[in-house]
C-alpha cells in the first residue's frame, strides 16, 4: 500500500474505531490522540478535555488536523480500560514550489 501525499494547507480527518474482544464497537475509558509534526513537536489530545476530538458513535472518534508544514507527520490513537487500541500512522506532506 502506497502512502498518500498531502499538501501544506490540507485538512486531514484522523479517525479511529475502538472494538472490544468480540469485535463490537465500544468506548474505551479514555481516548488519547498524539500528533507529532516534522519538527518533532508532539501534542496530546484527550477526549472530554480537548474539544478537538469528536465522538461520532460508540467506539468511533475523529480529529481534523490542519497541515501547516511539509515533511513526515505521525499520529497515534490509544484507548484505556477494557476497550483498547494502539494505532500509529504516518502522513507525508510535500514541499510547495510556491
Secondary structure as GFF3:
##gff-version 3
##sequence-region A 1 98
A	DSSP	beta_strand	5	7	.	.	.	ID=ss1
A	DSSP	beta_strand	11	17	.	.	.	ID=ss2
A	DSSP	beta_strand	31	36	.	.	.	ID=ss3
A	DSSP	beta_strand	42	46	.	.	.	ID=ss4
A	DSSP	beta_strand	53	57	.	.	.	ID=ss5
A	DSSP	beta_strand	60	66	.	.	.	ID=ss6
A	DSSP	beta_strand	71	79	.	.	.	ID=ss7
A	DSSP	beta_strand	86	94	.	.	.	ID=ss8
###
